[in-house]
Amino acid sequence: MKFQRYKNAKDFATIATPFLEKNEDKFSLFLGVLQAINDGKYEDPYMATIEEEGELLALFQMTPPHPLNIIFVNENRMEECIELSINELIQQSISINSIISVKEWAYAFAHRWQEKTGQSFSVLMDQGLYRLDKVDESLEKSPGSWRYATHGDAPLIEKWYSQFEKDTGLLNTAPAEIKKRVKVMLDAKEVFLWENQGQIVSMMKKSRPTANGVTVSLVFTPKEERKKGYARTMVAAGSKELLKEFQFCVLYTDMLNSTSNKIYQEIGYQKLIDSVHLGFEQ
C-alpha cells in the first residue's frame, strides 16, 4: 500500500477521473475542483492517492484555504488508509484547517487525526448532498420570473455573496476578492436571479459542471424577502433550465436548516449521501 503525492494535475487526474466519473453525482465536488485545478484556477493544490498493486484505495485533494476532501474508494481498507495518510500528512508537514467527506469517513479520519496530533475538531456544517433529475411541475410558484444576472447586477450580488457567507458560517472573503469572483461568475453567465415587479428577490449559481451534471450553489434570499417562496421558485426554475443541458443537478444543504431541506425535496431533489465539514483547532 503506497501513499503517492502528485504535483502534476494531469497525472493525478489520470488516476482519479475514471473512479470519479463512475460516481459523478456523489463526488461532484471533488471532480469539479479537479477540473478547475486542471484549468489552472488554483495555485499549489494538494493531490494524493493511496494505491496497492494498481488498485485505487483512496483520494485526497485540497486547495488551501479550502478543506481537505477525502474519498475512500475501498471502504474495507479505510482504517489502514486513514493510518497511512495521517502519518504521511504529518511527515510532510501539511497543515489541515478542515476536512470534508462522507460523514462516516470524515469522523473516522478526524478522530484518528485528533489522537495523533492533539488537535480537537468541531462541526462546521452538517451537510446533505441531494440530486435532481426532474423538477416537480406541480410545485406552486411565487410571482415573478427568472433571468441571468448581468454586470449591472454586480454590486447587489457582491453584497449578497458577503451576506451568504455570514449566514452559513463560512470564512469571510475580502471585498476585493468577492468583486473578482462575481465578475468571473457574470462573465460565465453562472448567476440566476428571481425578479418580481422589477425587484430582485433571490439568486442561485451554477457551479462545477461535469460531463453529465452540475451543482447548484449560492442560493440566497435577503431576510426581508424570506418566507415568500422565492428561493424554492428560483431553484426550481434555475434547475429546470440547467436540466436542458445536463442530466442531473446536485446541491449541498445544511442539515440543521429544516426549511431549506424541505423546499429542495419539494422541488424534486433526493438525498444521495450525508456529508460533513469538520474544522480542526489550530
DRENNURO-301047 format. One record per residue: residue in one letter; x, y, z of N, C-alpha, C, O, CB in turn. Coordinates in steps of 0.1 Angstrom, whole numbers, plus 2048, in hexadecimal, padded with zeros to 3 digits. Atoms other than C-alpha are relative to their C-alpha. Glycine has a CB too. Layout:
// residues N
aXYZXYZXYZXYZXYZ/...
This chain:
// residues 282
m8097F480080080080080980C80081280E8097F680080C/k7F77F48028108217F47F880D8007EE80E7F98087FE7F4/f8067F38008078457FC8088087F58148097F780180780E/q7F97F980B80F8597DC7FB80E7FF7F08117FC7FE7F97F3/r8047F280280F87F7DB8038047F180D8007EC80880980A/y7FF7FC80D80B88F7B980280F7FF7FB8178057F47FC7F7/k7FE7F28038198B07AD7F98047F37F68107F180F803800/n8067FE80D80B8AD78A7F27FC8007EE7F18028087F87F5/a80F8027FF7E58B17887FC7F67F67F37EE7F87F980D7FE/k80480A80B7E389D7678037F28047FB7E98018078047F3/d7FC80E7FC7F587F7767F67FC80B7F27F080B80E800806/f8098047F57DE8807957F27FD7F97EB7F47FD7FF80C80A/a80D8028077BF88477E7FF7F27F97F57EC7F97FD80B7F6/t7FF80D8077CA86576A7FC7F580A7F57EB80680D7FE7FA/i80280A7F67C885178A7F18018067EA7F880880A80080B/a80D7FE7F97A986179A7F48017F87E97FC7FC80280D808/t80C7FD80879286A77E7F77F47FD7EB7F57FE8048067F3/p80980B8037868477747F77FC80B7EB7F98098097F47FC/f8098037F57798407977F680B8027EA8098058097FE80D/l8097F57FD76B86379B7F58017F67E98047F980880D800/e80A80080A75886177A7F67F58027EA7F77FE8068007F2/k80A80A7FD7488417857F780380B7EC7FE80D8077F2803/n8087FB7F473B8537A47FF80F7FF8018168098077FB80D/e8007F18037368757947F78088097FA81480B7FC8027F1/d8097F97F771987F7AA80580180E80680C8147F27FA800/k7FC8007F27268757CC80D80880280F80E80D8027F1804/f7F37F97FE7498837C680280B7F680D80E7F180B7F67FE/s8007F480A7408A17B080980B8058108127FD7F28057FE/l7F77F57FA7538B97C880E7FC7FD8168057F87FE80180F/f7F38048027738A57C58048017F180E8077ED8037F2805/l7FE80080F7708A179F80080E7FB8088127F27F57F87F9/g8017F38057668C579980C8088048128107FC7F4807806/v7F47F97FB7838D37AE80C7FA7F88158027F48037FE80F/l7F580580779B8BB79C8008067F280B8097EC7FF7F07FF/q8017F980D78F8C977A80580E80180C8127F87F27FF7FB/a7FC7F27FF7958EC7878108008028168097FD7F980780C/i7F18017FF7B98E27928067FE7F38108047F08037F480A/n7FB80380D7BF8D477080080C7F780880E7EE7F87F57F9/d8027F48087B38F576180980B8068098178017F2805800/g7F77F67FA7CD9077777FA80B8097FF81580B8078077F5/k8077F77F77B491878E80480080E8008098167F17FD7FF/y7FB8017F27C590E7AE80F7FF8008157F87F87FA7F4808/e7F18007FF7E99147B98047F680B7FE7F581580680E804/d7FA80A7F67FD8F87CB7F57F78067F47F781380780880A/p8098097FA7E18DF7CF8077F48068127F08027F57FB7F6/y7FB80C7FA7E78C07E57F87F47FA7EC7F47FB7FF800810/m80780C8067DF89F7D38087F48038147F38027FF8027F0/a7F980C7FD7E687C7DE7F77F47FF7EB7F67FF80580180F/t80880C8017DB8587DB8067F680A8127F780E7FF7FA7F2/i7FA80D7FB7DF8377ED7FC7F57F77F17F37F37FA7FD80F/e80280B8097E481A7D68077F48048107F480C8058057F2/e7F980C7FD7ED7F67D87FF7F67F47F47F27F17FA7F980D/e7FF80980B7F87E17BB7F58037F57EE7FB7F07FD7F1804/g8097FB80A7E47F67A37F28038047EA8087FC8007F77F5/e80E7FD7FB7C57F97B880080D80880880F8117FB7F4809/l8017F47F97BA81B7C37F87FE80D7ED7F980C7F980B7F6/l8078027F37B181C7E87FB80D8067F080C80D80A7FA809/a8047F37FA7AE8417F180580B7F880F80A7F180580180F/l7FD7F48077AF8647E380080C80A7F880C8137F68037F4/f7FF7F47F87B98857F380380C7F880A80C7EE80C7FE80B/q7FF7F48087B68A87E67FD80C8097F480D8107F68007F4/m8027F47F87BA8CB7F580580C7F881080B7F28077FF80E/t7FC7F38067BB8EE7E77FF80B80B7F581180D7F78047F4/p8017F67F47C49048067FB80D7FB7FE8127F180E801806/p8038037F27B39148187F47F68017EE7F580C7FD80C808/h80C8088007978FC80E8047F28078107EF8087FB7FD7F2/p7FE80C7F97938DA8208077F57F88067F57EC7F37FB806/l7FB80C8067A58BA8197F47F77FD7ED7F380680B7F880A/n80B80980478D8A48058057F280080F7F07F97FA8057F2/i7FB80E7FE79087F80D7F67F77FA7EA7F87FD8037FD80F/i80880B8057828617FA8077F38038127F17FF7FD8027F1/f7FB80E7FE78683D8057FA7F87F57EE7F47F67FE7FB80E/v80580880B7828297E57FC7F28057F27ED80180A7FF7F5/n80380D7FA7848087F87FE80180F80780381780C7F67FD/e8037FE7F277280C8198057F58098077F88157F1801801/n7FB80B7F877E7EA82580F8038048147FD80E8007F37F8/r7F27FD7FC7A17F982680280E80680D8138078097FF7F3/m8007F37FB79781A83580980380C81180C80C7F2804804/e7F87FE7F47A881685780F8007FC8178088017FE7F580A/e7F28008057C980D84680480D7F980F8127FB8037F37F7/c7FE7F48087C682A82E80180C8098098158077F58027F6/i8007F57F67BF84284B80D80180781480B8087F47FF80A/e7F48017F97DD83785E80C8047F781480C7FB8037F2805/l7F57FD8097F58398407FF80F7FC8098167FC7FF7F77F3/s8017F28047E785B83480480A80A80A8148087F28027FB/i7FD7F67F57E986C85680F80080281580A8047F97FC80C/n7F18007FE80D86085A8078077F681180F7F98057F1800/e7FA7F980B81686D8387FE80F8018078177FE7FB7FA7F3/l8037F27FF80588E83D80880780B80C8128097F1802802/i7F87FA7F581689485E80F8007FC81680A7FF7FF7F780D/q7F280080583888A84F80380B7F680E8107F68037F27FB/q7FE7F680B8338A18327FD80F8057FE8187FE7F77FD7F4/s8037F37F98298BE84B7F58077F87F58137F680C808800/i80B7FA8078088C38387F680680B7F17FE8137F97F67F7/s8097F97F77F28DC84B7F27FE7FB7EE8017F080380F802/i80E8038037CD8D284C7F78088097F78058157FD7F1801/n8097F87F87B48EB8587F27F98017EC7FA80C7FD80E7F9/s80D8078007958D684F8007F57F68097F47ED7F580A7FE/i80280B80A7898B783C7F27FF7FC7E98048048057F2806/i80D80380576B8AE8287FF7F27FA8087EF7F27FB80B7F6/s80180E80575F88B8207F27FB8047EA80180A80B7F7806/v80C8077FB7438728248017FF80F80C7FE8158007F17FA/k8017FE7F17388758488087F68088107F98107F2801805/e7FA80B7F974485385480F8017FE8177FF8087FB7F37FC/w7F280080376685784380680C80781180B80C8028017F1/a7FA7F47FA76C87B8508027FE80F80C8028147F680C7FD/y7FF8027F176587287480B7F68038137F880D7F37FB806/a7F580A7FD77C85387280E8067FE8168048067FE7F47F6/f7F37F980279886886480380A80B80E80B8108008077F2/a7FF7F57F679288587C8047FB80E80D8008157F4808801/h7FD8067F379386F89B80E7FB8008157FD80A7F67F4803/r7F28058017B485F89080980C7FF81480B8058027F67F5/w7F87F48017C288188780280680E80D80B8117FA80A7F6/q8007FA7F37B988E8A980A7F880A8117FD8117F2801806/e7F88097F87CA8708BA80F8027FD8188028057FC7F17FE/k7F27FF8057EA8758A580680E80381180F8068017FD7F1/t7FA7F27FF7ED89B8A77FC80880C80281280F7FB8077F3/g8057F87F57D98A68C57F780B7FC7F281280580B805808/q8097F58047C48BD8B07F27FB8007EE7F17FA8048047F1/s80F8047FF79F8BB8B97F98067F47FE80E7ED7FA80680D/f8077FC80C7858C089F7F18038047EC7FF80E8007F57F5/s80E7FC7FE7628CE89C7F98007F27FF8017E87FF80E807/v80880080C7468CD8837FE80E7FA7F98178017F27FA802/l8027F38067468EB86B7F38007F87EC80A7F880C8037F6/m80D8018067298DE8577FC7F17FE8047EA7F87FF8077F2/d80680E8027148BE8587F88017F37EE8087F27F77FB80C/q8057FD80E70B8BA8337F97F37FB7FB7E87FF80B8047F7/g80680A8086F58A681D8028037F180180E7ED7F07FE802/l7FE7FE80E6FD8A17F87F37FA7F97F07EE7FB80D7F97FB/y80C8038076DE8A07E28018007F180A8077EB7F480A804/r7FF80080E6D88977BE7F28027FA7E87FD8008057F27FB/l80C7FE8076BD8A27A68017FC7F180A7FF7EA7FC80F800/d80180580E6B38917857F48077F97F58087EC7FF7F17FF/k80C7FA8066918A277F7F980980A7F78058167F77F57FA/v8077F77F76808C078E7F17FC8017EB7F97F780180F7FB/d80E8037FE65E8BA79D7F780C7FB7F88178007FC7FE810/e8077F58086478CE7857F48048087EE80F8047FC7FB7F3/s80C7FC7F862A8CF79F80380A80A7FA80F8117FA7F4806/l7FC7F77F663E8E67B57FA80E7FE7FA8137F3810801800/e8067F280062D9077BE80B80A7FE8158098057F880380D/k7F67F68036419247B07FD80E8067F28128078018027F1/s8027F27FB6479467C080080A7F48048067E980C804809/p8017F680B6409657AB80E8057FB8178068037F780C804/g7F37FB80665B9717938057F77F67FE7EE7F180A80280B/s7FA80880A67396277B80F8018028158098097FD8067F1/w7F28017FE6989587788078067F48018077E98047F2802/r7F77FB80B6B496776380E7FE8048117FC8107FD80F7FD/y7F18017FD6DA96476080480E8067FF8198018087FC7F4/a7FB7F47FA6EC97E77580A8077F58107FF7EE8087FE80D/t7F77F98086FF99976280A8088088098088147F980A7F6/h7F67F87F971D9AF76B7FA80B80880081081280B8057F7/g8077F57F87059CA7767FB7FB80D7F88038167F48057F8/d8048067F36FA9B279280B7FE80A8097FA8157F87F47FE/a7F58037F871D9AF79F80080580F8037FE81880D8057FA/p8007FB7F271A9C67BE7F77F98097FA7F68157FC80F800/l80A8077F76FB9B47CB8057F28028057ED80E7F37FF7F9/i7FB80E7FE70B9917C580C80080980D7F78118037FA7F2/e7F47FF7F672B99C7D77FB80180E8007FB81780980C7FC/k8067FE7F37169A77F47FA7F38057FC7EF8117F580B800/w80680C7FC7029877F580A7F58028087EC80A7F67FC7F5/y7F680A7FE7219727F180680180E8077F781580C8027F5/s7FB7FE7F372F9818117F67FC80B7F97F681580480F802/q80B8047F670D97C8237FF7F18007FC7EC80B7F38077FC/f80180F80170C95881780B7FA8098087F08108017FB7F2/e7F58067F872E9518277FD80280F7FF7F981780D8077FD/k8047FD7F27229618487F57F68057F67F18107FC80E803/d80B8097FC70294D8488047F18017FE7EA80A7F58017F6/t7FC80E80071392C84180C7FD8088117F18098027FB7F2/g7F48027F873193185880D7FE7F98167F87FF7FD7F4809/l7F480180774A93183D80A80B8038068158097FD8007F0/l7F67F57FE76B94483F7FC80C7F77F880A7EC80E7FA7FD/n8037F480776696883580B8037F58178047F87FF80C809/t7F77FC80B77597081380280F7FF7F88168007FB7FA7F2/a7FE7F180178599280E7F88057F47F67FF7EA80F8027FD/p8087FA80B7709AA7F98068007F37FF7FE7E97FC80E804/a7F980080D78A9AD7DE7FF7F27F97FE7F17ED80E805802/e80180E80578A9877DA7F27FC7FB7F07F67F18067F680A/i80E8038047649857D97FD8077F37F78017EA7F780580B/k8027F980C76499F7BE8067F97F47FF7F87E980780E801/k7FA80880B77C98A7A97F87F47FD7F57F07F180E7FC804/r80780D80276896A7AF7F38037F97EE7FC7F07FD7F980D/v80D7FD80674797B7A68028037F17F98007E97F980C807/k7FD7FC80E7569897868017F37F77FC7F27EC80C8087FE/v7FE80D80776196577C7F27F97FE7F07F47F380A7F7808/m80D80680173E9587837F78067F67F18007EE7F980180E/l8097F980972D97376F8057FE7F17FE7FD7E880080F803/d7FB80280D74596F7527FC7F27FA7F97F17EE810800800/a80480D80473C94A7517F17FD8007EC7F27FD8077F6809/k80F8027FF7169507557FC7F580A7F57EC8067FA7FE7F2/e80380A7F771593B7747F680480B7F17FB81380D7FC807/v8097FB7F56FE95078B7F28017FA7F08087F080580D806/f80E7FE8036D894D7897F980980A7FC8088167F97F27FF/l8087F77F76C19677987F17FE7FE7EC7FC7F380480F7FD/w80F7FF80169C9677A17FC80E80380081480C7FA7F680B/e8047F280068C98879B7F08018017E97FA7F98058087F4/n80E7FE7FF6699937A67FD80F8008028178097FA7FA80D/q8047F280165A9B579B80D80980080D8148067F780480B/g7F47F880167D9C279280A7FF80B81480580B7FC80E7FE/q7F88017F468C9B87B38077F28007FF7E87FF7F980380D/i7F980D7FF6A799C7B67FE7FB80E80180281880F8017FC/v8048057F369C9867D38077F38038077EE80F7F27FD801/s7F980C7FD6B19667D080A7FD7F580A8027EA7F67F4801/m7F680480A6CF9567BF8057F28028037EC80D80C80A800/m7F880C7FF6E29367B880B8007F680B8097ED7F67F47FE/k7F580080970192C7A68027F27FA8007E880180D804807/k7FC80C80770C91178D80F7FE8048178078027FE8007F1/s7F38027FD72C9017998057F27FC7FD7E97FA802801810/r7F980D8037458E57907F97F77F67F67EC7FA8027F980D/p8068098097368D77718097F47FC8157F67FB7FC8077F3/t7F880C8047418B37697FA7FB7F37F18027ED8007F580B/a80480580C73A89D74B7F07FF7FF7EA8027F58067F27FD/n80E8038007168957557F880880B7EC80980A7FD7F2803/g8067F97F570F8AA77480580E80380F8127FD8017F880C/v7FC7F27FC7118CD7837FB80280E7F17FD8137FA80A7F6/t8037FD7F27108DB7A67F880D8017FC8177FB80D800809/v8077F37FD6F78F57B380680580D8077FD8177F07FD801/s7FA7FA7F470790C7CD7FC80E8027F48147FA80F7FE7FF/l8037F27FD70592E7DD7F28047FF7EE80F7F98098097F6/v80E7FD7FF6E092D7E27FE80A80B8018078177F77F3802/f8017F57F56D794D7F47F48097FD7F180D7F280D809800/t80B7F68006B99627FC80280980C8048048177F27F9800/p7FE7F77F56BC9828117F57FE80B7EA7FA80780180E7FC/k8098037F56AB9808337F28067FE7E880080280680580D/e80D7F980169099982A7F77F97F57EB7FC7F580280E7FC/e80880680A68598380D7FE7F18027F97E97FA8078027F2/r80180E7FD68696181E7F17FC8047E98058078097FC80B/k80E8057FD66794B8257F68047F67EA8047FA7FC80480E/k8097FC80B6589558048017F67F57FA7F77EA80280E7FB/g7FE80A80B6639367F08098037F580A7FC7EC7F37FD7FB/y7F77FC80B67C9497DB80B7F67FE80F7F37F280580E803/a7F58098026999327E27FC7F37F98037EE7F08077FD80E/r80580C8066859137DA7FD8027F18017F97E97F47FB807/t8037FE80E6789227BA80C8037F780D7FF7EC7F680C7FF/m7F47FD80769A92F7B08087F37FD80C7F17F180980A808/v7F980C8026AB90E7B57F97F67F67FF7EF7EE8037F980D/a80880980968F8FB7A38028057F28047FD7E97F1800804/a7FE7FB80D69191278580E7FF7FB8107FB7EF7FB80F800/g7F28018046B79147848047F27FD80B7EF7F480980680B/s7FC80E8026BA8EE7887FA7FB7F38007F37EC7FB7F880C/k80680580C6A18E876C8078057F48097FE7EA7F1806800/e7F87FA80B6B58FF75580D7F87FF8117F57F380380F802/l7F48088016D58EC75E7FE7F27FB8077EC7F480780080E/l80280E8056C58CA7577FD8007F17FD7F57EC7F37FB808/k80080080F6C18D573380E7FC7FA80F7F77EF7FB80E7FA/e7F28038056E78D17308067F480780F7EE80280980D803/f7FA80B7F86EF8B874C7F67F68047EA7F880480780680C/q80980B7FD6E18977567FB80180F7EF7FD8128077F27FF/f8057FE7F26DF8A077B80780C8078118118028047F3808/c7FB7F67F76E58BB7958037FB80E7FC7F18127F780D800/v7FE8047F26F48B77B780280D80880581880380D7F7802/l7FD7F57F76F68CE7D58027FB80E7FD7F18127F480A800/y7FE8037F27028CE7F97F78098097F481480580F803804/t8087F97F76EB8D88158057FF80F80D7F68127F17FB800/d7FD8007F26F08E183A7F57F78077E97FB80780080E806/m80A8097FA6DE8C484C7FA80680C7EF8018108077F2803/l8067FA7F46D78DA86A7F680A7FB7EE80F80480B807808/n80A7F68056C28F18537F57F77FA7F57F47EE8078097F5/s80B8098046A28DD8517F88067F47F27FF7EC7F67FD80B/t8077F980B6928F883A8067FD7F37FF7F97E97FF80E803/s7FA80280D6AB8F581E8007F27FC7FD7EF7F080F805801/n80280E8046AB8CF81F7F27FD7FB7F17F57F28047F780C/k80E8038046858CF81D7FE8067F27F77FF7EA7F780680A/i8037FA80D6848E77FF8077F97F58017F87EA80380F800/y7F980780B69E8D47EB7F97F37FD7F87EF7F280F7FE804/q80780C80268C8B47F07F28027F97EE7FA7F17FD7F880D/e80D7FC80766B8C57E58038027F17FA7FF7E97FA80C806/i7FD7FE80E67D8CE7C58027F37F88007F27EC80D8097FF/g7FD80D8066878AA7BF80E7FB8038127F07FE7FE8017F1/y7F38047FC6AA8A87CE7FF7F480A7F77F581380880C806/q80080C7F86B18867DE80F7FF8068198007FF7FC7F47F9/k7F38017F96CD8807F88087F47FA8037E97F97FE7FF80F/l7F680A8046EC86D7EC8087FB80B8087EF80E8098057F5/i7F78047F570386D80A7FF80B80B7FB81680880E7FE7FB/d7FD7F67F670987E82B80F8038008177FA7FF7FC7FA80E/s7F27FB80072889382B80280980C7F980E8128038087F2/v7FE7F77F57398A884580D8087FD8178027F88017F980D/h7F47F78017528C584680580280F7FE8088177FD80D7F9/l7FB7FF7F37688C286580C8098018158087F88047F2806/g7F57F67FE7808DD8728097FB80B8047F78157FC80E802/f7F68037F67A08D788680580D80780781780180C7F87FA/e7FA7F57F87AC8EE8A280F8027FC8167F87FC7FE7FE80F/q7F27FD8047CC8FF89780980580C81480880A80180A7F5/
